Amino acid sequence: MTTPGTPRSGLRLSPFRGLRYVPERVGSLAAVTSPPYDVVVRPDGLRHLETADPYNIVRLILPQAPTPAARHRQAAETLHRWRAEGVLAADPVPALYVYEQRSGDMLQRGLIGALRLSPPEEGIVLPHEDVMPDVVEDRAALMRETAANLEPLLLTYRGGDDAGDSAGDSAGATAVIERAIQHVPLLATTTEDGFRHRLWAVTDPAELAEIDADLVLRQALIADGHHRWATYLRLRDEHATPGPWDSGLVLLVDTARYPLRVRAIHRLLHGLSVADAAAALEGSFRVRPVDGPLTKALEALAAVSEKGDNAFLLAGDGGFHLVDRPDPALLDRTVPQGLPEAWRTLDTTVLHSVLLEHVWRLPDSPEHIGYIHDTAAAVEQAERRGGTAVLMHPVREDVVRELARLGVKMPRKSTSFGPKPATGLVLRSLELG
């Protein structure tokens, strides 16, 4: 039997006819883009994007209507109308797309294409987080109704590790990418976060074959998009006949050449004040105030976390409280046994198994716990709503990758890899194949 760390065959990335905005029909390409659906801070961020341009992509990925069925139907009708009106148009020939993001000294390049969906047991695409069934069901219903992949997942692979070559080889996917960026891009835009985005099409059969020969040696880690990946697999299983549902839209990035940033995803505890949260920890963890501002408090968190100790930062009452030194007996009693030590000592494992479940006794549901990527936004919302922000220190990518190779999933929303691809630059209609 194939183990999770031993792929039977590798990544197969196919060209497709990208569905893209027609620049003349929109205010600007930047105004119609959005972060991924689960990064949009609702409702303020959603309203901001909706008013940026009447054709902003959030009207497809986060449609607003009274019921789920109405939302999904509305998205499908909007997509059909935009195509009929010439707001969105399909490229004339199938292509793989070279995608570049740049901001300051941050540079990321990768390939957008339709990735063949492999069974989990083949170990070709490695998830590292659990998913919520209700989110998968919602995304699946949206994809069924629209018959489209509206935003690419972010997957990473190691061009220098997995096949024994170096990131500087003159052949393969990286070489094709470096040649493509010498040409005039299909589009270029700068979004309000300061990132500059450029896109090129690769259509030459020889270059497509060069990419295929390289990627077939690789396996990938899901950096962002676990729920959408689970959705892809569910929809593939619903279609017995081979066809477009056998693939899903992804962005593949070689992190040997273009390392990603790994950030934490913070928790917002609704209805639990900082005072009550801290009081419940007495006798189980050490809790002590640390000086602000936020940047200084995060430095104090990092100083403890980087020693390998479990630590969290509580905020929401105008100050900051460092939580560390958990009671070893409590950890032994509450953290599940039989899993690798790297998993048992994760901050997210301790947070969910010990703090949320046993100390604070909070159900992992949207009514009780929110997940926020932006640190300042987490603190601001906690202060405004009288809740508690639990700020996390990020997990190293090598830890994430090793656990994924072992087939061990981290608690959901353990990591935030970035930069994430902008949604709206290229879509995939399954009606086009």
GIBELLIN-V326819 format. One record per residue. RES is the residue in one small letter. SS is DSSP state (a for helix, b for strand, c for the rest). NEAR is the number of other ideal C-beta (glycine too) atoms within 10 Angstrom. D_CENTER is the distance of its C-alpha to the mean C-alpha in Angstrom with 2 decimals. Layout:
BEGIN
res = (RES | RES)
ss = (SS | SS)
near = (NEAR | NEAR)
d_center = (D_CENTER | D_CENTER)
END
This chain:
BEGIN
res = (m | t | t | p | g | t | p | r | s | g | l | r | l | s | p | f | r | g | l | r | y | v | p | e | r | v | g | s | l | a | a | v | t | s | p | p | y | d | v | v | v | r | p | d | g | l | r | h | l | e | t | a | d | p | y | n | i | v | r | l | i | l | p | q | a | p | t | p | a | a | r | h | r | q | a | a | e | t | l | h | r | w | r | a | e | g | v | l | a | a | d | p | v | p | a | l | y | v | y | e | q | r | s | g | d | m | l | q | r | g | l | i | g | a | l | r | l | s | p | p | e | e | g | i | v | l | p | h | e | d | v | m | p | d | v | v | e | d | r | a | a | l | m | r | e | t | a | a | n | l | e | p | l | l | l | t | y | r | g | g | d | d | a | g | d | s | a | g | d | s | a | g | a | t | a | v | i | e | r | a | i | q | h | v | p | l | l | a | t | t | t | e | d | g | f | r | h | r | l | w | a | v | t | d | p | a | e | l | a | e | i | d | a | d | l | v | l | r | q | a | l | i | a | d | g | h | h | r | w | a | t | y | l | r | l | r | d | e | h | a | t | p | g | p | w | d | s | g | l | v | l | l | v | d | t | a | r | y | p | l | r | v | r | a | i | h | r | l | l | h | g | l | s | v | a | d | a | a | a | a | l | e | g | s | f | r | v | r | p | v | d | g | p | l | t | k | a | l | e | a | l | a | a | v | s | e | k | g | d | n | a | f | l | l | a | g | d | g | g | f | h | l | v | d | r | p | d | p | a | l | l | d | r | t | v | p | q | g | l | p | e | a | w | r | t | l | d | t | t | v | l | h | s | v | l | l | e | h | v | w | r | l | p | d | s | p | e | h | i | g | y | i | h | d | t | a | a | a | v | e | q | a | e | r | r | g | g | t | a | v | l | m | h | p | v | r | e | d | v | v | r | e | l | a | r | l | g | v | k | m | p | r | k | s | t | s | f | g | p | k | p | a | t | g | l | v | l | r | s | l | e | l | g)
ss = (c | c | c | c | c | c | c | c | c | c | c | c | b | b | c | b | c | c | b | b | b | c | a | a | a | c | c | c | a | a | a | a | c | b | c | c | c | c | c | c | c | c | c | a | a | a | a | a | a | a | a | a | c | c | c | c | c | a | a | a | a | c | c | c | c | c | c | a | a | a | a | a | a | a | a | a | a | a | a | a | a | a | a | a | c | c | c | b | b | b | c | c | c | c | b | b | b | b | b | b | b | b | b | c | c | b | b | b | b | b | b | b | b | b | b | b | c | c | c | a | a | a | c | c | b | b | c | c | b | c | c | c | a | a | a | a | a | a | a | a | a | a | a | a | a | a | c | b | b | c | c | c | b | b | b | b | b | c | c | c | c | c | c | c | c | c | c | c | c | c | c | c | a | a | a | a | a | a | a | a | c | c | c | c | c | c | b | b | b | b | c | c | c | c | c | b | b | b | b | b | b | b | c | c | a | a | a | a | a | a | a | a | a | a | a | c | c | c | c | b | b | b | b | b | c | a | a | a | a | a | a | a | a | a | a | a | a | a | c | c | c | c | c | a | a | a | b | b | b | b | b | b | b | b | c | c | c | c | c | c | b | b | b | c | c | b | b | b | b | c | c | c | c | a | a | a | a | a | a | a | c | c | c | c | c | b | b | b | b | b | c | c | c | a | a | a | a | a | a | a | a | a | a | a | a | c | c | c | c | c | b | b | b | b | b | c | c | c | c | b | b | b | b | b | c | c | c | a | a | a | a | a | a | a | c | c | c | c | c | c | a | a | a | a | c | c | a | a | a | a | a | a | a | a | a | a | a | a | a | c | c | c | c | c | c | c | c | c | b | b | b | b | c | c | a | a | a | a | a | a | a | a | a | a | a | c | c | b | b | b | b | c | c | c | c | c | a | a | a | a | a | a | a | a | a | c | c | c | c | b | c | c | c | c | c | b | b | b | c | c | c | c | b | c | c | c | b | b | b | a | a | a | c)
near = (4 | 13 | 11 | 18 | 13 | 11 | 21 | 11 | 13 | 22 | 27 | 16 | 26 | 16 | 20 | 26 | 16 | 25 | 21 | 20 | 25 | 13 | 12 | 7 | 14 | 19 | 13 | 14 | 21 | 19 | 19 | 27 | 24 | 26 | 24 | 20 | 23 | 20 | 17 | 18 | 16 | 12 | 10 | 10 | 17 | 17 | 12 | 15 | 23 | 16 | 10 | 18 | 20 | 12 | 20 | 23 | 23 | 25 | 20 | 25 | 23 | 21 | 21 | 15 | 12 | 7 | 8 | 14 | 11 | 12 | 18 | 21 | 17 | 16 | 24 | 18 | 13 | 16 | 23 | 13 | 11 | 20 | 16 | 9 | 11 | 10 | 18 | 25 | 15 | 17 | 18 | 9 | 10 | 18 | 22 | 27 | 23 | 24 | 24 | 20 | 22 | 16 | 15 | 7 | 5 | 15 | 14 | 24 | 21 | 28 | 25 | 26 | 29 | 23 | 27 | 17 | 19 | 20 | 13 | 15 | 12 | 15 | 19 | 23 | 26 | 24 | 19 | 22 | 20 | 14 | 18 | 16 | 10 | 12 | 18 | 19 | 15 | 17 | 25 | 20 | 17 | 23 | 22 | 17 | 18 | 24 | 17 | 23 | 26 | 24 | 26 | 30 | 26 | 25 | 26 | 24 | 26 | 18 | 24 | 17 | 14 | 17 | 16 | 7 | 16 | 11 | 15 | 11 | 14 | 7 | 11 | 21 | 28 | 25 | 16 | 21 | 23 | 13 | 15 | 22 | 12 | 7 | 10 | 7 | 16 | 17 | 14 | 12 | 21 | 15 | 20 | 10 | 10 | 10 | 20 | 14 | 23 | 20 | 22 | 22 | 22 | 21 | 13 | 13 | 8 | 7 | 17 | 19 | 10 | 18 | 23 | 17 | 13 | 24 | 24 | 15 | 17 | 22 | 24 | 26 | 20 | 22 | 24 | 24 | 27 | 22 | 22 | 28 | 23 | 22 | 25 | 26 | 19 | 17 | 20 | 19 | 11 | 10 | 12 | 8 | 6 | 8 | 11 | 19 | 21 | 17 | 22 | 26 | 24 | 28 | 26 | 24 | 26 | 25 | 21 | 18 | 20 | 19 | 14 | 20 | 12 | 17 | 17 | 23 | 20 | 25 | 27 | 21 | 24 | 17 | 12 | 21 | 15 | 24 | 13 | 12 | 24 | 18 | 10 | 16 | 19 | 9 | 7 | 19 | 22 | 13 | 19 | 12 | 12 | 17 | 10 | 15 | 8 | 15 | 9 | 11 | 23 | 19 | 11 | 18 | 22 | 14 | 14 | 19 | 21 | 11 | 9 | 8 | 13 | 22 | 25 | 26 | 26 | 24 | 24 | 27 | 18 | 9 | 13 | 25 | 21 | 21 | 24 | 18 | 15 | 22 | 15 | 8 | 9 | 17 | 17 | 10 | 10 | 18 | 19 | 9 | 6 | 5 | 15 | 12 | 7 | 16 | 19 | 16 | 15 | 23 | 22 | 21 | 21 | 22 | 21 | 23 | 17 | 21 | 27 | 20 | 14 | 14 | 17 | 19 | 11 | 19 | 10 | 15 | 10 | 12 | 9 | 18 | 20 | 18 | 15 | 21 | 19 | 16 | 20 | 11 | 16 | 28 | 23 | 15 | 19 | 28 | 15 | 9 | 15 | 13 | 25 | 25 | 29 | 27 | 24 | 24 | 18 | 18 | 22 | 11 | 19 | 9 | 18 | 25 | 18 | 16 | 22 | 23 | 17 | 16 | 15 | 14 | 18 | 22 | 18 | 17 | 24 | 24 | 22 | 22 | 22 | 19 | 20 | 24 | 27 | 25 | 25 | 30 | 25 | 26 | 24 | 26 | 20 | 21 | 12 | 15 | 13)
d_center = (29.85 | 26.79 | 24.92 | 21.12 | 21.64 | 24.05 | 22.77 | 25.63 | 24.46 | 21.57 | 19.01 | 20.62 | 19.11 | 21.34 | 22.19 | 22.09 | 23.63 | 20.98 | 21.43 | 21.48 | 22.95 | 26.59 | 26.97 | 30.44 | 29.35 | 26.87 | 27.44 | 25.01 | 21.85 | 20.18 | 21.38 | 19.78 | 16.19 | 13.49 | 10.07 | 7.57 | 9.61 | 8.22 | 8.47 | 11.98 | 14.46 | 16.94 | 19.76 | 20.57 | 17.57 | 18.02 | 21.73 | 21.28 | 19.27 | 21.68 | 24.58 | 23.35 | 24.43 | 25.65 | 23.44 | 20.10 | 17.26 | 16.47 | 19.70 | 18.06 | 14.57 | 16.07 | 19.77 | 22.24 | 25.06 | 26.93 | 25.66 | 22.64 | 24.90 | 26.02 | 22.57 | 21.60 | 25.07 | 24.85 | 21.67 | 23.52 | 26.64 | 24.98 | 23.40 | 26.85 | 28.65 | 26.62 | 27.26 | 30.91 | 31.33 | 29.94 | 27.04 | 24.73 | 26.32 | 25.57 | 26.19 | 29.51 | 28.52 | 25.53 | 23.55 | 20.68 | 19.17 | 18.88 | 16.35 | 16.92 | 15.51 | 18.00 | 18.76 | 21.65 | 21.41 | 17.68 | 17.60 | 15.00 | 16.15 | 15.05 | 16.00 | 14.84 | 16.64 | 17.14 | 16.39 | 18.90 | 17.67 | 19.23 | 20.33 | 18.56 | 21.95 | 22.02 | 19.38 | 18.07 | 14.36 | 13.56 | 11.25 | 11.36 | 10.66 | 12.74 | 12.05 | 14.25 | 16.73 | 17.36 | 13.85 | 14.02 | 17.51 | 16.71 | 14.17 | 16.78 | 19.56 | 17.99 | 17.53 | 21.03 | 22.60 | 21.22 | 21.36 | 18.48 | 14.92 | 14.07 | 10.78 | 9.48 | 6.71 | 6.14 | 8.72 | 11.14 | 14.82 | 17.81 | 20.47 | 22.94 | 22.64 | 22.26 | 25.30 | 27.47 | 27.43 | 26.60 | 23.96 | 26.93 | 28.38 | 29.92 | 28.73 | 25.61 | 22.29 | 22.33 | 25.89 | 25.18 | 22.45 | 24.97 | 27.65 | 25.69 | 25.01 | 28.79 | 29.16 | 28.80 | 25.28 | 24.83 | 23.28 | 22.68 | 21.55 | 20.62 | 18.42 | 19.55 | 17.22 | 19.37 | 17.12 | 19.18 | 17.75 | 19.90 | 19.92 | 22.53 | 23.57 | 24.76 | 27.41 | 30.08 | 30.70 | 31.48 | 28.26 | 26.23 | 28.27 | 27.61 | 23.84 | 24.33 | 26.72 | 24.29 | 21.13 | 23.26 | 23.75 | 20.13 | 17.56 | 13.80 | 11.18 | 7.84 | 5.65 | 2.16 | 4.30 | 7.11 | 9.01 | 9.26 | 10.35 | 12.79 | 13.87 | 14.69 | 16.75 | 18.51 | 19.52 | 20.71 | 22.87 | 24.33 | 25.67 | 28.35 | 29.37 | 27.48 | 25.83 | 22.76 | 20.92 | 20.98 | 18.20 | 14.75 | 13.23 | 11.01 | 10.85 | 12.39 | 12.92 | 15.83 | 15.15 | 18.92 | 19.53 | 16.57 | 15.11 | 11.73 | 11.78 | 10.60 | 10.89 | 11.65 | 10.73 | 14.23 | 16.27 | 18.75 | 21.72 | 23.62 | 27.35 | 27.62 | 29.27 | 28.87 | 32.53 | 32.16 | 29.03 | 30.90 | 34.11 | 32.55 | 31.51 | 35.11 | 36.43 | 33.10 | 31.23 | 32.50 | 31.61 | 32.84 | 32.42 | 31.04 | 31.76 | 29.56 | 28.29 | 24.59 | 24.21 | 27.17 | 26.04 | 22.70 | 24.89 | 26.87 | 23.85 | 22.78 | 26.41 | 26.49 | 23.07 | 23.69 | 26.85 | 24.94 | 25.95 | 23.95 | 23.73 | 22.29 | 23.20 | 24.45 | 24.87 | 26.10 | 29.86 | 30.18 | 30.01 | 27.89 | 28.56 | 27.54 | 27.27 | 28.00 | 30.57 | 29.88 | 32.93 | 32.83 | 34.69 | 32.14 | 29.32 | 31.50 | 32.21 | 28.77 | 26.16 | 26.16 | 28.30 | 28.06 | 24.66 | 24.20 | 25.09 | 21.83 | 20.12 | 23.00 | 22.86 | 19.19 | 19.08 | 16.69 | 19.22 | 22.06 | 20.51 | 19.99 | 23.02 | 25.42 | 24.79 | 23.22 | 25.13 | 28.41 | 29.07 | 27.66 | 27.62 | 24.80 | 23.33 | 19.54 | 19.62 | 18.60 | 22.25 | 22.22 | 18.81 | 16.19 | 12.77 | 12.53 | 10.51 | 13.65 | 16.50 | 19.36 | 18.18 | 18.03 | 21.55 | 22.86 | 21.90 | 23.40 | 26.54 | 26.88 | 26.52 | 28.36 | 25.55 | 24.07 | 20.95 | 20.00 | 18.49 | 16.89 | 17.14 | 14.22 | 14.50 | 15.58 | 13.68 | 16.92 | 16.99 | 13.59 | 14.77 | 18.22 | 17.38 | 15.33 | 18.46 | 20.59 | 18.81 | 18.10 | 15.06 | 14.13 | 14.25 | 11.28 | 9.08 | 10.65 | 8.38 | 6.20 | 6.32 | 7.73 | 9.24 | 6.69 | 8.99 | 11.24 | 11.70 | 15.36 | 16.51 | 16.84 | 16.73 | 18.08 | 20.97 | 21.92 | 25.45 | 25.66 | 24.92)
END
